[in-house]
Amino acid sequence: MKLVILFMLVTIPIYCYASGSGCSTLDEVINHTIDPSVSLEDYLGLLSPYVHGPLTKNAVTEFKQCFLDQDEETLNYSKVMMEAIFNSDSCQQSS
């Protein structure tokens, strides 16, 4: 289970070439992950096309719960981190 969550965290920066206004689906998932007003049920509904079994559902649930357990300051830093990744030199999109 922890390995699946680790892979989910690792893939976010990898997709930077397709994100940061390049991939609206990924942007929406990231924003819903960080947003504490999005309930677990709504989050699972958003990701339902990508959840194929109980293990994945459990991993997605734990992943979202990790963010729900954080305070507002930590969540704001998460947003800053994602913007820093998308705007970094190694994640610049080609024109």
C-alpha positions as a LaTeX table, in Angstrom:
\begin{tabular}{lrrr}
\hline
Residue & $x$ (\AA) & $y$ (\AA) & $z$ (\AA) \\
\hline
Met1 & 0.00 & 0.00 & 0.00 \\
Lys2 & 2.77 & 2.42 & 0.92 \\
Leu3 & 4.50 & 1.60 & $-2.36$ \\
Val4 & 1.41 & 2.62 & $-4.35$ \\
Ile5 & 1.22 & 5.93 & $-2.45$ \\
Leu6 & 4.94 & 6.47 & $-3.06$ \\
Phe7 & 4.45 & 5.91 & $-6.79$ \\
Met8 & 1.56 & 8.39 & $-6.79$ \\
Leu9 & 3.79 & 11.03 & $-5.16$ \\
Val10 & 6.71 & 10.32 & $-7.48$ \\
Thr11 & 4.66 & 10.58 & $-10.66$ \\
Ile12 & 3.41 & 14.12 & $-9.98$ \\
Pro13 & 6.73 & 15.82 & $-10.94$ \\
Ile14 & 7.24 & 13.39 & $-13.83$ \\
Tyr15 & 4.03 & 14.64 & $-15.41$ \\
Cys16 & 5.19 & 18.26 & $-15.21$ \\
Tyr17 & 5.78 & 18.33 & $-18.95$ \\
Ala18 & 2.07 & 17.66 & $-19.45$ \\
Ser19 & 0.84 & 19.81 & $-16.61$ \\
Gly20 & 0.88 & 23.36 & $-15.36$ \\
Ser21 & $-1.77$ & 24.29 & $-17.94$ \\
Gly22 & $-0.76$ & 21.52 & $-20.32$ \\
Cys23 & $-2.91$ & 18.75 & $-18.90$ \\
Ser24 & $-6.13$ & 19.96 & $-17.36$ \\
Thr25 & $-7.03$ & 16.54 & $-15.94$ \\
Leu26 & $-3.80$ & 16.30 & $-13.97$ \\
Asp27 & $-4.12$ & 19.92 & $-12.82$ \\
Glu28 & $-7.65$ & 19.16 & $-11.60$ \\
Val29 & $-6.52$ & 16.04 & $-9.71$ \\
Ile30 & $-3.66$ & 17.93 & $-8.03$ \\
Asn31 & $-5.92$ & 20.81 & $-7.05$ \\
His32 & $-8.58$ & 18.45 & $-5.69$ \\
Thr33 & $-5.92$ & 16.51 & $-3.78$ \\
Ile34 & $-4.63$ & 19.61 & $-2.02$ \\
Asp35 & $-8.05$ & 21.28 & $-1.50$ \\
Pro36 & $-9.38$ & 20.42 & 1.99 \\
Ser37 & $-12.95$ & 21.35 & 0.98 \\
Val38 & $-13.07$ & 18.40 & $-1.44$ \\
Ser39 & $-14.54$ & 15.42 & 0.38 \\
Leu40 & $-13.14$ & 11.94 & 0.10 \\
Glu41 & $-16.29$ & 10.81 & $-1.77$ \\
Asp42 & $-15.94$ & 13.64 & $-4.33$ \\
Tyr43 & $-12.25$ & 12.85 & $-4.75$ \\
Leu44 & $-12.98$ & 9.18 & $-5.36$ \\
Gly45 & $-15.66$ & 10.21 & $-7.86$ \\
Leu46 & $-13.13$ & 12.33 & $-9.75$ \\
Leu47 & $-10.61$ & 9.48 & $-9.86$ \\
Ser48 & $-13.11$ & 6.67 & $-10.47$ \\
Pro49 & $-12.09$ & 6.23 & $-14.14$ \\
Tyr50 & $-8.54$ & 5.49 & $-12.96$ \\
Val51 & $-9.31$ & 3.32 & $-9.94$ \\
His52 & $-9.44$ & $-0.33$ & $-10.95$ \\
Gly53 & $-9.85$ & $-2.38$ & $-7.82$ \\
Pro54 & $-9.96$ & $-2.27$ & $-4.05$ \\
Leu55 & $-6.18$ & $-1.89$ & $-3.56$ \\
Thr56 & $-6.03$ & 1.19 & $-5.76$ \\
Lys57 & $-9.15$ & 2.61 & $-4.13$ \\
Asn58 & $-7.59$ & 2.10 & $-0.71$ \\
Ala59 & $-4.34$ & 3.79 & $-1.83$ \\
Val60 & $-6.22$ & 6.77 & $-3.30$ \\
Thr61 & $-8.27$ & 7.03 & $-0.11$ \\
Glu62 & $-5.14$ & 7.04 & 2.07 \\
Phe63 & $-3.43$ & 9.53 & $-0.25$ \\
Lys64 & $-6.32$ & 12.01 & 0.01 \\
Gln65 & $-6.61$ & 11.42 & 3.76 \\
Cys66 & $-2.95$ & 12.42 & 4.15 \\
Phe67 & $-3.83$ & 15.84 & 2.74 \\
Leu68 & $-7.05$ & 16.10 & 4.73 \\
Asp69 & $-5.03$ & 15.59 & 7.92 \\
Gln70 & $-2.75$ & 18.57 & 7.19 \\
Asp71 & $-3.22$ & 22.11 & 8.45 \\
Glu72 & $-3.87$ & 25.05 & 6.10 \\
Glu73 & $-0.25$ & 26.25 & 6.21 \\
Thr74 & 1.08 & 22.87 & 5.04 \\
Leu75 & $-1.50$ & 22.73 & 2.24 \\
Asn76 & $-0.46$ & 26.21 & 1.09 \\
Tyr77 & 3.17 & 25.06 & 1.00 \\
Ser78 & 2.08 & 22.08 & $-1.10$ \\
Lys79 & 0.57 & 24.48 & $-3.64$ \\
Val80 & 3.76 & 26.54 & $-3.65$ \\
Met81 & 5.83 & 23.39 & $-4.15$ \\
Met82 & 3.73 & 22.29 & $-7.15$ \\
Glu83 & 4.09 & 25.71 & $-8.77$ \\
Ala84 & 7.85 & 25.63 & $-8.16$ \\
Ile85 & 8.07 & 22.23 & $-9.83$ \\
Phe86 & 6.05 & 23.31 & $-12.86$ \\
Asn87 & 8.04 & 26.55 & $-13.22$ \\
Ser88 & 11.48 & 25.01 & $-12.68$ \\
Asp89 & 14.16 & 24.99 & $-15.39$ \\
Ser90 & 13.99 & 21.21 & $-15.71$ \\
Cys91 & 10.23 & 21.33 & $-16.20$ \\
Gln92 & 9.92 & 24.04 & $-18.82$ \\
Gln93 & 7.52 & 23.29 & $-21.61$ \\
Ser94 & 8.67 & 23.68 & $-25.15$ \\
Ser95 & 6.86 & 26.32 & $-27.18$ \\
\hline
\end{tabular}
